[in-house]
Amino acid sequence: MNPPKTDARRHHDPQVRGFASDNYAGVHPEVLAAVALANGGHQVAYGEDDYTENLQGIIRGHFGATAEAFPVFNGTGANVVALQAVTDRWGAVICAESAHINVDEGGAPERMGGLKLLTVPTPDGKLTPELIDRQAWGWEDEHRAMPQVVSITQSTELGTLYTPGEIRAICEHAHARGMKVHLDGSRIANAAASLDVPMRTFTNAVGVDILSLGGTKNGALFGEAVVVINQDAVRQMKHLRKMSMQLASKMRFVSVQLEALLAKDLWLRNARHANEMAQRLAEGVRAVHGVEILYPVQANGVFAKLPHDVSERLQKRFRFYFWDEGAGVVRWMCSFDTTEDDVDMFVGALKEEMAR
């Protein structure tokens, strides 16, 4: 059968890949096939479709019998909806200073969600009970926003990982102080792949109340989900999703992507490959004199420090971002479609630019 005709034209070279972000990557063919499978005919809108209903069983298989998924458009939307669901109007969220909700969401948790973020500097992007206590105080002080939630990211924005035991300790510490725990899991698959454990091992099994489940960075076209694990911790999720502009009318096309990733092992295959490419990249970079890897490479990102002029020349050959331009720190991300040749060509180009 011939592919359907279209008036659209290709405007890019599909052979070009870089190391700027896993969001740059295309869609995994199995996910695209799932979207096509869900097309045709009419399905009830706004989440009452067969695909979203089926997704609930898949989510319960990963995150326990009480888990419920609320598909949304994107990661910022997932975080804003999730955090609103576990806070009061006077509530605040404790997070790492490097947290995505603090530095990469355009102020959306504060402007759109009305939430105060209480940030804590960390050496590696990870909170600890001791670090949490720097902001976990003043519950009876009406002059201060009330700490109600601890938000952690797994894997972190610096490519580091929490162990299941570390997340358990955070959950126990937060719950003992009347706070709930949110996990930003935009790269949760990479964390599970690296730790070699099911996602439940560091979520529902250790006390996480609600999580933002990522899809886009791991091979989806678009779409994430808020997964409510502790039903007693949230209120009016349906209403919050709608008023936060995250309710998809044709939700089947979000849900079927998550089904394609999660029903079997595509989510894990994609994440493992991206992680392996990051390890290959780190191994190659370590052999280049004058380049320093700053954090343990535990997921699919490599953070390095190198001369500024070298980075600028290298950026003309491969796309990637400065993480802290003033300090000469860059971030290199690998994706489900990164190849060994991509990595080797990049390392070769880095060696050339460092030698100039």
C-alpha positions in Angstrom: 0.0 0.0 0.0 1.3 3.4 -0.9 1.6 6.0 1.9 -1.1 8.6 2.0 -0.3 11.7 -0.1 0.3 15.0 1.6 1.0 18.6 0.5 3.6 19.0 3.3 7.3 18.9 2.4 10.3 17.8 4.4 12.2 20.9 5.6 15.1 19.2 7.4 17.8 16.6 6.9 16.6 13.5 8.9 20.2 12.3 9.1 21.3 15.3 11.3 21.4 14.7 15.0 23.0 16.6 17.8 23.4 16.6 21.6 21.3 19.6 22.6 18.3 17.8 24.0 16.3 14.5 23.9 13.4 16.8 22.9 15.2 17.3 19.6 14.7 13.7 18.7 12.0 12.4 16.4 9.2 10.0 17.3 10.0 6.3 17.7 8.4 4.3 14.8 6.5 2.1 17.1 4.9 5.2 18.7 4.0 6.6 15.3 2.5 3.3 14.3 0.4 3.4 17.5 -0.9 6.9 16.6 -1.9 5.7 13.2 -3.6 2.6 14.7 -5.7 4.9 16.9 -6.8 7.0 14.0 -10.0 6.5 12.0 -13.6 6.5 13.2 -14.9 8.5 16.1 -14.0 8.1 19.8 -15.5 9.9 22.7 -13.6 13.1 23.4 -11.9 14.5 26.6 -10.6 11.2 27.9 -13.7 9.0 27.7 -12.2 7.0 24.9 -11.1 3.3 24.8 -7.4 4.1 24.7 -7.4 6.2 27.8 -9.4 3.6 29.6 -6.9 0.9 28.6 -4.0 3.1 29.7 -5.3 3.0 33.3 -4.6 -0.7 33.6 -1.1 -0.3 32.2 -0.4 2.5 34.7 -1.7 0.4 37.6 0.7 -2.4 36.4 3.6 0.0 36.8 2.6 2.1 39.8 0.2 0.0 41.9 -3.5 -0.7 42.3 -4.5 2.9 43.4 -2.6 4.7 40.5 -4.6 6.8 38.1 -3.3 8.5 35.0 -4.3 12.0 33.8 -2.8 12.5 30.3 -1.6 16.0 29.6 0.2 17.9 26.8 3.6 18.5 28.2 6.0 18.3 31.2 5.4 21.8 32.5 1.7 21.2 32.3 2.1 18.0 34.2 4.1 19.6 37.0 1.8 22.6 37.4 -1.3 20.4 37.5 0.3 17.9 39.9 1.6 20.5 42.3 -1.7 22.3 42.4 -3.5 19.1 43.2 -1.4 18.6 46.4 -1.3 22.2 47.7 -3.7 24.7 49.2 -3.8 28.3 48.1 -1.4 29.3 50.8 0.9 26.3 50.1 4.6 26.2 49.1 6.8 23.6 47.4 10.3 22.8 48.5 12.6 21.9 45.6 16.2 21.9 44.6 17.5 25.3 43.3 18.3 23.5 40.0 14.8 21.9 39.7 13.1 22.3 36.3 10.1 23.8 38.0 12.3 26.6 39.3 14.6 27.3 36.4 13.0 26.0 33.2 9.3 26.5 33.3 9.0 30.3 32.8 7.6 30.8 36.3 4.6 28.7 35.4 4.2 27.0 38.8 4.2 30.5 40.4 2.3 32.4 37.8 -0.2 29.8 36.6 -0.3 27.6 39.7 0.0 30.3 42.3 2.6 28.3 44.1 5.5 29.6 46.1 8.8 27.7 45.4 11.1 27.4 48.4 14.5 26.4 46.8 17.5 24.8 48.3 21.0 24.8 46.8 22.4 21.3 46.3 25.8 20.0 45.1 24.3 17.4 42.8 20.7 18.3 42.1 19.5 16.0 44.9 17.5 16.9 48.0 18.1 15.1 51.4 16.1 15.3 54.6 18.7 17.7 56.0 18.5 20.0 53.0 14.7 19.9 53.1 14.8 21.1 56.7 16.4 24.3 55.5 12.9 25.3 54.2 10.6 23.0 56.1 9.6 25.3 58.9 7.1 28.0 59.8 3.8 26.1 59.3 2.0 28.3 61.9 3.6 31.5 60.7 0.9 33.3 58.6 3.6 35.6 57.2 5.3 32.7 55.4 4.0 30.5 52.6 3.3 27.1 54.2 5.6 24.2 53.1 3.2 21.5 51.9 5.1 19.6 49.2 8.6 18.3 48.5 9.3 18.0 44.8 12.2 15.9 43.5 13.3 15.0 40.0 14.4 11.5 38.9 16.7 11.5 37.1 17.8 15.0 38.2 18.4 18.0 36.0 22.2 17.3 36.5 21.9 13.8 35.3 22.3 12.2 38.7 20.0 9.6 40.4 18.3 9.1 43.7 18.5 5.5 45.0 15.2 4.0 46.1 16.4 4.2 49.7 17.1 8.0 49.3 13.6 8.6 48.0 12.1 6.5 50.8 14.0 8.6 53.4 12.7 11.8 51.8 9.1 10.5 51.7 9.2 9.4 55.3 10.8 12.7 56.4 8.2 14.8 54.4 5.2 12.7 55.6 6.3 13.0 59.2 6.0 16.8 58.8 2.7 16.7 57.1 4.1 17.3 53.6 3.4 15.3 50.4 6.0 14.2 47.8 5.9 14.9 44.1 8.3 13.3 41.7 9.1 15.0 38.4 9.7 12.0 36.1 10.3 13.6 32.7 13.2 11.2 32.5 11.9 8.5 34.9 12.6 5.8 32.3 16.3 6.7 32.2 16.5 6.4 36.0 14.8 3.0 36.1 17.0 1.7 33.3 20.2 2.9 35.0 19.1 1.6 38.4 17.9 -1.6 36.7 14.7 -1.6 38.8 11.0 -1.2 37.9 9.7 2.3 38.2 7.5 1.3 41.1 10.6 0.6 43.2 11.3 4.3 43.7 7.8 5.7 43.4 4.7 4.0 45.0 6.9 1.4 46.8 8.7 4.1 48.8 5.9 6.6 49.4 5.7 9.1 46.5 2.2 10.6 46.4 2.0 11.9 42.8 4.3 12.0 39.8 4.7 13.6 36.4 5.3 10.8 34.0 7.4 11.7 31.0 6.9 10.5 27.4 8.2 13.1 25.0 11.9 12.8 26.0 11.7 9.0 25.5 10.3 8.6 22.0 6.8 10.1 22.1 5.4 12.7 19.7 4.0 14.7 22.6 2.2 13.9 25.8 3.0 13.2 29.5 0.7 12.2 32.3 0.1 13.1 35.9 -0.1 9.8 37.8 -1.9 10.0 41.2 -0.6 7.3 43.4 -2.0 8.4 46.8 -5.7 9.2 46.1 -6.1 10.8 49.5 -3.4 13.3 48.7 -5.2 15.1 45.8 -8.3 17.0 45.1 -10.3 17.6 42.0 -7.7 16.5 39.4 -10.2 16.6 36.5 -11.0 20.2 37.2 -7.4 21.2 37.7 -6.4 19.7 34.5 -9.1 21.5 32.6 -8.6 24.9 34.1 -4.8 24.5 33.6 -5.4 24.1 29.8 -4.1 20.5 29.8 -7.3 18.6 28.8 -6.9 17.2 25.3 -10.1 16.8 23.4 -8.6 14.0 21.2 -7.0 12.4 24.2 -6.8 9.0 22.5 -3.7 10.2 20.6 -1.9 11.0 23.8 -3.0 7.9 25.6 -2.1 5.5 22.8 1.5 6.9 22.7 1.9 6.1 26.4 0.4 2.7 25.8 3.0 2.0 23.0 5.8 3.0 25.4 4.6 1.3 28.6 2.5 -1.7 27.6 5.7 -3.8 27.1 9.3 -2.7 27.2 9.7 0.1 24.6 10.1 2.7 27.3 13.0 0.6 28.8 14.7 -0.2 25.5 14.7 3.5 24.5 16.0 4.7 27.9 18.7 2.0 28.1 20.0 2.9 24.6 20.1 6.7 25.5 21.9 5.9 28.7 24.4 3.6 26.9 25.2 6.4 24.4 25.8 8.8 27.2 28.3 6.3 28.8 30.0 6.0 25.4 30.2 9.7 25.1 31.6 10.2 28.6 34.2 7.5 28.0 35.3 9.3 24.9 35.3 12.7 26.5 37.4 11.5 29.5 40.2 10.8 27.1 40.3 14.4 25.9 42.9 16.4 27.8 41.4 19.7 29.1 37.8 18.6 29.3 36.3 17.9 32.8 33.1 15.9 33.4 31.5 17.5 36.4 28.9 15.0 37.6 28.5 11.3 37.6 27.0 10.1 34.3 24.1 8.1 35.6 21.4 8.7 33.0 21.5 10.2 29.4 23.2 13.5 30.0 26.9 14.5 30.3 27.9 17.8 31.9 31.3 19.0 31.1 33.6 22.0 31.5 35.9 23.1 28.6 37.3 26.3 27.1 34.5 28.7 26.0 36.0 29.2 22.5 36.2 25.5 22.0 32.5 25.1 22.8 31.5 27.9 20.5 33.4 26.3 17.6 32.0 22.9 18.4 28.5 24.3 18.4 28.9 25.2 14.7 29.3 21.5 14.0 26.9 20.0 16.5 23.9 21.5 18.4 24.2 21.6 22.2 23.7 24.1 25.0 25.7 25.9 27.5 24.5 25.0 31.0 26.5 27.8 32.8 28.1 29.8 30.1 30.1 32.0 32.5 31.7 28.9 34.0 32.2 27.2 30.6 29.9 24.4 31.5 28.0 22.6 28.7 25.3 19.9 28.6 25.3 17.0 26.1 22.2 14.9 25.9 21.7 11.5 24.2 18.4 10.2 22.9 16.8 7.0 21.9 18.0 7.5 18.3 21.6 8.6 19.1 23.9 6.2 17.3 27.4 5.1 18.1 28.6 6.9 15.0 27.0 10.1 16.2 28.9 9.8 19.5 32.2 8.9 17.8 32.0 11.8 15.3 31.2 14.2 18.1 34.2 13.0 20.2 36.4 13.3 17.1 35.2 16.8 16.5 35.9 17.7 20.2 39.4 16.4 19.9 40.0 18.5 16.8 38.7 21.7 18.3 40.7 21.1 21.6 43.8 20.7 19.5 43.4 24.0 17.6 
